[in-house]
Amino acid sequence: MSMLVLLLMQNIIFSIYVAYHLYLSFFTKYKKSSSIPFIILLCNSFIITRSIEKLTHSNMPDLFIFISDIILALFIYIFLFYLFTDFIKVIFKLFKTPFINHHIQGLISVIMAVIICLLGFLNSHLTKVNEYTINLNKTVYTPFTFAAIADIHIGSDMTPTRLGKEIQKINGLKPDFVVIAGDIIDNNIQDFTEEYIEEFKNLEAPLGVYVVFGNHEYYSGMQKDVLSVFNKAGFKTLIDDVVYIPEKEIYIIGRDSLRHTNSSSNERADIETLYSRIDDKTKPVIILDHITKSSEDGRKINADIQISGHTHDGQFFPVNLIVKKMYELSHGMKKYDGFHYFVTSGLGLWGPPVRVGTDSEIMLIHVTNK
């Protein structure tokens, strides 16, 4: 609750700051009592649309959601540019030197925000394939290749058409199997329509598509309902479960997702319990775990690979700089002796439909012996 209050206070301060500055820049000929509340309302359109969807259990039109997401992105960068130019103003004031007026400050802030958001939106659709070749300490009886994605967040930005293009890109890589490390759904299970199911069915993965829940799967609906649509899409869903792929003689441990980043692990099975279900511990083990807490669990059981997501690599500047400080690994791969710890920046987006300083990605991992 304290975190919710803090976020609310932060949002109010952010909204008032931006609204007041926009009023001084462009709307002084109108009444302050009507202009500022209107801008504050607009600034909070993201929260309003998401709240309405949650409270009414309805499925708002994708266009409304997308517009509110774009507005949020614009206001974030307008805020940052106002903050930056206010800082410059203070420096100039110390030297008693005149600087730009409110109107020019507003034009700079709005125009720069629009440019950055436009470029960020275009960049978010230029999905990169990042390839890794890794050698395991354990015996790999048959080398294999798999594609790893996460954080698809189907909805207003990840349309069925775009998803279809991403799936064709994955198919072109010819993986033996595909893993999806959670957050396939964004906010509402009703978004997972037949169109998305049909697109997912087009995934060409001879040895299967293995999926774990992310925190958004729990936000979006009841577990049984999410499982139902995942089954229709052809996924093999692992919730605190272990599967063996005999063709490549490897195990996959699929962990239940923590409901929130700051959750304790007592809401799911511990890693030792899951590992005890592996019959032949000499064979390679892959862990799928949506929220990337640390590499500790994987190293504890002598696993070989872990695939996580959740971070989006911060998604956009300057959040990406903060996220890098928050996690042991916010994106990419770290190797600890024989353990390979991967965190993908994700395929889709949450909230602002932009990527600034980060990329949407598909990981392609080739696994061989030493």
C-alpha positions as CSV (number, residue, x, y, z in Angstrom):
1,M,0.0,0.0,0.0
2,S,2.9,2.4,0.8
3,M,4.3,1.8,-2.6
4,L,0.9,2.6,-4.2
5,V,0.7,5.8,-2.3
6,L,4.3,6.8,-3.3
7,L,3.5,6.1,-7.0
8,L,0.3,8.1,-6.7
9,M,2.2,11.1,-5.1
10,Q,4.9,10.9,-7.8
11,N,2.3,10.9,-10.5
12,I,0.4,13.9,-9.1
13,I,3.7,15.9,-8.8
14,F,4.7,14.9,-12.4
15,S,1.2,15.8,-13.8
16,I,1.0,19.2,-12.0
17,Y,4.5,20.1,-13.0
18,V,3.9,19.3,-16.7
19,A,0.4,20.9,-16.7
20,Y,1.6,24.1,-15.1
21,H,4.5,24.5,-17.6
22,L,2.3,23.7,-20.6
23,Y,-0.2,26.3,-19.3
24,L,2.5,29.0,-19.1
25,S,3.8,28.1,-22.6
26,F,0.6,27.9,-24.6
27,F,-2.6,28.4,-22.6
28,T,-2.4,31.6,-20.6
29,K,-5.2,33.2,-22.5
30,Y,-7.5,30.5,-21.1
31,K,-8.6,30.1,-17.5
32,K,-6.1,28.4,-15.3
33,S,-8.8,26.7,-13.4
34,S,-10.0,24.8,-16.5
35,S,-6.7,24.5,-18.5
36,I,-4.5,22.9,-15.9
37,P,-7.1,20.2,-14.7
38,F,-7.7,19.3,-18.4
39,I,-4.0,18.8,-19.0
40,I,-3.6,16.8,-15.8
41,L,-6.5,14.6,-16.9
42,L,-4.9,14.1,-20.3
43,C,-1.6,13.3,-18.6
44,N,-3.3,10.5,-16.6
45,S,-5.2,9.0,-19.6
46,F,-3.0,5.9,-19.4
47,I,-3.9,5.2,-15.8
48,I,-7.6,6.1,-16.4
49,T,-8.0,3.7,-19.4
50,R,-6.2,0.9,-17.7
51,S,-8.3,1.4,-14.5
52,I,-11.6,1.5,-16.4
53,E,-10.6,-1.8,-18.2
54,K,-9.7,-3.4,-14.9
55,L,-12.7,-2.2,-12.8
56,T,-15.3,-2.9,-15.5
57,H,-13.7,-6.2,-16.7
58,S,-14.2,-4.8,-20.2
59,N,-12.0,-4.8,-23.2
60,M,-11.4,-1.2,-24.3
61,P,-10.7,-0.6,-28.0
62,D,-7.1,-1.0,-28.9
63,L,-7.1,2.6,-30.4
64,F,-8.0,4.1,-27.1
65,I,-5.3,2.1,-25.3
66,F,-2.7,3.0,-28.0
67,I,-3.5,6.7,-27.8
68,S,-3.3,6.8,-24.0
69,D,0.1,4.9,-24.3
70,I,1.4,7.5,-26.8
71,I,0.2,10.4,-24.6
72,L,2.1,8.9,-21.7
73,A,5.3,8.6,-23.7
74,L,4.9,12.2,-24.9
75,F,4.3,13.6,-21.4
76,I,7.3,11.7,-20.0
77,Y,9.6,13.4,-22.5
78,I,7.9,16.7,-22.3
79,F,8.5,16.5,-18.5
80,L,12.2,15.6,-19.0
81,F,12.8,18.5,-21.5
82,Y,11.0,21.0,-19.2
83,L,13.1,19.7,-16.3
84,F,16.3,20.1,-18.3
85,T,15.5,23.6,-19.6
86,D,14.4,24.7,-16.1
87,F,17.8,23.6,-14.8
88,I,19.5,25.6,-17.6
89,K,17.3,28.6,-16.6
90,V,18.5,28.4,-13.0
91,I,22.1,28.4,-14.2
92,F,21.5,31.4,-16.4
93,K,19.7,33.2,-13.6
94,L,22.7,32.8,-11.3
95,F,24.7,34.7,-13.9
96,K,21.9,37.2,-14.4
97,T,21.7,36.3,-18.1
98,P,18.4,36.2,-19.9
99,F,17.3,32.8,-21.3
100,I,14.4,31.5,-23.4
101,N,10.8,32.5,-22.5
102,H,8.0,30.1,-21.5
103,H,6.7,29.8,-25.1
104,I,10.1,28.9,-26.6
105,Q,10.7,26.5,-23.7
106,G,7.4,24.8,-24.5
107,L,8.0,24.6,-28.2
108,I,11.5,23.0,-27.6
109,S,10.0,20.5,-25.1
110,V,7.0,19.5,-27.2
111,I,8.9,19.3,-30.5
112,M,11.8,17.3,-29.1
113,A,9.3,14.9,-27.3
114,V,7.4,14.3,-30.5
115,I,10.6,13.6,-32.5
116,I,12.0,11.2,-29.8
117,C,8.6,9.4,-29.5
118,L,8.3,9.0,-33.2
119,L,11.8,7.6,-33.6
120,G,11.3,5.5,-30.5
121,F,8.1,4.0,-31.9
122,L,9.8,3.2,-35.2
123,N,12.8,1.6,-33.4
124,S,10.5,-0.6,-31.3
125,H,9.3,-2.3,-34.5
126,L,12.8,-3.0,-35.8
127,T,13.3,-6.3,-33.9
128,K,16.9,-7.5,-33.7
129,V,18.0,-11.1,-33.7
130,N,20.8,-11.5,-31.1
131,E,22.7,-14.8,-31.6
132,Y,24.8,-16.6,-29.0
133,T,26.8,-19.8,-29.3
134,I,27.5,-21.4,-26.0
135,N,29.5,-24.5,-24.9
136,L,28.2,-26.5,-21.9
137,N,30.3,-28.3,-19.3
138,K,27.9,-31.2,-19.5
139,T,27.7,-33.5,-22.4
140,V,25.5,-32.3,-25.2
141,Y,24.6,-35.4,-27.1
142,T,23.1,-33.6,-30.0
143,P,23.9,-29.9,-30.5
144,F,20.7,-27.8,-30.6
145,T,19.4,-24.3,-31.3
146,F,16.5,-22.6,-29.7
147,A,14.8,-19.2,-30.0
148,A,14.0,-17.3,-26.8
149,I,11.5,-14.5,-26.5
150,A,9.6,-12.8,-23.7
151,D,7.3,-9.9,-22.9
152,I,5.2,-10.0,-26.0
153,H,2.4,-8.0,-24.4
154,I,-0.2,-8.6,-27.1
155,G,-2.6,-5.7,-27.5
156,S,-2.7,-2.3,-29.0
157,D,0.9,-2.2,-30.3
158,M,1.5,-5.9,-30.7
159,T,-1.3,-6.5,-33.2
160,P,-1.9,-9.9,-34.8
161,T,-0.3,-8.5,-38.0
162,R,2.9,-7.5,-36.2
163,L,2.9,-10.8,-34.2
164,G,2.7,-12.7,-37.5
165,K,5.7,-10.9,-38.9
166,E,7.7,-11.6,-35.7
167,I,6.7,-15.3,-35.9
168,Q,7.8,-15.5,-39.5
169,K,11.2,-14.0,-38.4
170,I,11.5,-16.7,-35.8
171,N,10.5,-19.5,-38.3
172,G,13.3,-18.2,-40.6
173,L,15.8,-18.9,-37.9
174,K,14.8,-22.6,-37.9
175,P,15.1,-23.3,-34.2
176,D,14.6,-26.8,-32.8
177,F,12.3,-25.4,-30.2
178,V,11.0,-22.0,-28.9
179,V,10.8,-20.8,-25.3
180,I,8.7,-17.8,-24.2
181,A,9.6,-16.5,-20.8
182,G,6.3,-14.9,-19.8
183,D,4.2,-11.8,-20.2
184,I,2.6,-12.9,-23.5
185,I,-0.6,-11.1,-22.4
186,D,-0.5,-7.4,-21.4
187,N,-3.5,-6.4,-19.3
188,N,-6.6,-8.4,-20.2
189,I,-7.1,-12.0,-21.2
190,Q,-9.9,-10.9,-23.6
191,D,-7.1,-9.4,-25.8
192,F,-6.0,-13.0,-26.6
193,T,-8.4,-13.4,-29.5
194,E,-8.7,-16.1,-32.1
195,E,-6.5,-14.0,-34.4
196,Y,-3.5,-14.2,-32.0
197,I,-4.1,-17.9,-31.4
198,E,-4.0,-18.6,-35.1
199,E,-0.7,-16.6,-35.5
200,F,0.9,-18.5,-32.6
201,K,-0.1,-21.8,-34.2
202,N,2.2,-20.8,-37.1
203,L,5.3,-21.1,-35.0
204,E,7.5,-23.7,-36.6
205,A,9.2,-25.5,-33.7
206,P,9.7,-29.2,-34.3
207,L,10.3,-29.9,-30.6
208,G,7.7,-27.6,-29.2
209,V,6.9,-24.2,-27.8
210,Y,7.6,-24.0,-24.1
211,V,6.0,-21.2,-22.1
212,V,6.0,-19.9,-18.5
213,F,3.7,-17.4,-16.8
214,G,4.8,-13.8,-16.3
215,N,3.3,-11.4,-13.7
216,H,1.0,-10.0,-16.4
217,E,-0.5,-13.4,-16.9
218,Y,-1.7,-13.1,-13.3
219,Y,-2.9,-9.5,-13.9
220,S,-4.9,-10.5,-17.0
221,G,-7.2,-13.2,-15.7
222,M,-7.7,-16.4,-13.8
223,Q,-5.0,-19.0,-14.2
224,K,-7.3,-21.6,-15.7
225,D,-8.5,-19.2,-18.3
226,V,-5.0,-18.2,-19.3
227,L,-4.0,-21.9,-19.5
228,S,-7.0,-22.6,-21.7
229,V,-6.0,-20.0,-24.4
230,F,-2.3,-21.0,-24.1
231,N,-3.3,-24.6,-24.9
232,K,-5.4,-23.5,-27.9
233,A,-2.3,-21.6,-29.2
234,G,-0.3,-24.9,-29.0
235,F,1.9,-23.9,-26.1
236,K,3.4,-26.4,-23.6
237,T,2.9,-24.4,-20.4
238,L,5.2,-25.1,-17.5
239,I,4.0,-23.8,-14.1
240,D,6.5,-25.2,-11.5
241,D,6.9,-28.1,-13.8
242,V,9.7,-30.1,-15.5
243,V,9.7,-31.5,-19.1
244,Y,12.2,-33.7,-20.8
245,I,13.0,-33.4,-24.5
246,P,14.3,-36.8,-25.5
247,E,15.4,-35.8,-29.0
248,K,18.1,-33.6,-27.5
249,E,18.3,-35.2,-24.1
250,I,17.7,-32.0,-22.1
251,Y,15.4,-30.9,-19.3
252,I,13.5,-27.7,-19.1
253,I,12.4,-26.4,-15.6
254,G,9.5,-23.9,-16.0
255,R,9.0,-21.8,-12.9
256,D,5.8,-20.2,-11.8
257,S,6.1,-16.4,-12.0
258,L,6.5,-14.2,-9.0
259,R,3.4,-12.0,-9.0
260,H,5.5,-8.8,-8.5
261,T,9.2,-7.9,-8.9
262,N,9.5,-7.5,-5.1
263,S,7.6,-10.8,-4.2
264,S,9.2,-13.4,-2.0
265,S,9.6,-16.8,-3.5
266,N,7.3,-18.6,-1.1
267,E,4.4,-18.3,-3.6
268,R,6.0,-20.9,-5.8
269,A,8.0,-24.1,-5.6
270,D,11.7,-23.7,-4.7
271,I,14.3,-24.6,-7.2
272,E,15.6,-27.6,-5.3
273,T,12.1,-29.2,-5.3
274,L,11.8,-28.8,-9.0
275,Y,15.4,-30.1,-9.6
276,S,14.7,-33.2,-7.5
277,R,12.2,-34.2,-10.2
278,I,15.0,-34.5,-12.8
279,D,15.9,-38.2,-13.2
280,D,19.3,-37.8,-14.9
281,K,21.2,-34.9,-13.4
282,T,24.1,-35.4,-15.8
283,K,22.1,-34.0,-18.6
284,P,21.7,-30.2,-19.5
285,V,19.1,-28.2,-17.7
286,I,17.4,-25.0,-18.9
287,I,15.4,-22.8,-16.5
288,L,12.6,-20.6,-17.6
289,D,11.8,-17.9,-15.1
290,H,10.1,-14.7,-16.0
291,I,11.3,-12.2,-13.4
292,T,15.0,-12.1,-13.2
293,K,15.8,-12.0,-9.5
294,S,19.4,-13.3,-9.7
295,S,21.5,-16.2,-11.0
296,E,21.7,-17.8,-7.6
297,D,19.0,-20.4,-8.1
298,G,20.4,-21.7,-11.3
299,R,23.9,-21.9,-10.0
300,K,22.6,-23.6,-6.8
301,I,21.4,-26.6,-8.8
302,N,24.2,-26.7,-11.4
303,A,21.8,-25.7,-14.2
304,D,23.3,-24.8,-17.5
305,I,21.0,-22.1,-19.0
306,Q,18.4,-19.7,-17.6
307,I,16.1,-17.6,-19.8
308,S,14.4,-14.6,-18.1
309,G,12.7,-11.4,-19.2
310,H,10.6,-8.8,-17.4
311,T,13.1,-6.0,-17.5
312,H,12.5,-4.8,-21.1
313,D,16.1,-3.5,-20.6
314,G,14.3,-0.4,-19.2
315,Q,12.6,0.1,-22.6
316,F,13.4,3.8,-22.9
317,F,15.9,6.4,-21.8
318,P,16.5,7.2,-18.9
319,V,14.6,4.3,-17.4
320,N,17.1,1.9,-19.0
321,L,19.9,3.4,-16.9
322,I,17.9,2.9,-13.7
323,V,17.1,-0.7,-14.6
324,K,20.7,-1.5,-15.2
325,K,21.4,-0.6,-11.6
326,M,18.4,-2.6,-10.3
327,Y,19.3,-6.0,-11.6
328,E,22.2,-8.3,-11.6
329,L,21.6,-8.4,-15.4
330,S,19.1,-6.2,-17.2
331,H,19.8,-7.6,-20.7
332,G,22.2,-10.0,-22.5
333,M,24.2,-12.9,-21.1
334,K,26.5,-13.5,-18.1
335,K,28.5,-16.7,-17.7
336,Y,29.2,-18.1,-14.3
337,D,31.5,-21.2,-14.7
338,G,29.2,-23.5,-16.6
339,F,26.0,-21.5,-16.0
340,H,24.7,-19.2,-18.8
341,Y,22.3,-16.5,-17.5
342,F,20.2,-14.8,-20.2
343,V,17.9,-11.9,-19.9
344,T,16.0,-10.8,-23.0
345,S,14.9,-7.2,-23.5
346,G,11.6,-8.6,-24.8
347,L,9.7,-8.6,-28.1
348,G,6.9,-6.2,-27.2
349,L,6.2,-3.2,-25.0
350,W,4.4,-2.2,-21.9
351,G,3.0,1.3,-21.6
352,P,4.8,3.9,-23.7
353,P,5.0,2.3,-27.2
354,V,8.6,3.4,-27.7
355,R,12.1,2.1,-27.4
356,V,14.8,4.6,-26.8
357,G,18.3,3.2,-26.1
358,T,17.0,-0.4,-26.2
359,D,15.8,-2.8,-28.8
360,S,13.0,-5.4,-29.2
361,E,14.7,-8.7,-29.7
362,I,14.6,-12.4,-30.4
363,M,17.5,-14.4,-28.9
364,L,18.8,-17.3,-30.9
365,I,21.0,-19.7,-28.8
366,H,23.2,-22.4,-30.3
367,V,24.3,-25.0,-27.8
368,T,27.2,-27.3,-28.2
369,N,29.9,-29.2,-26.2
370,K,33.2,-27.6,-25.3
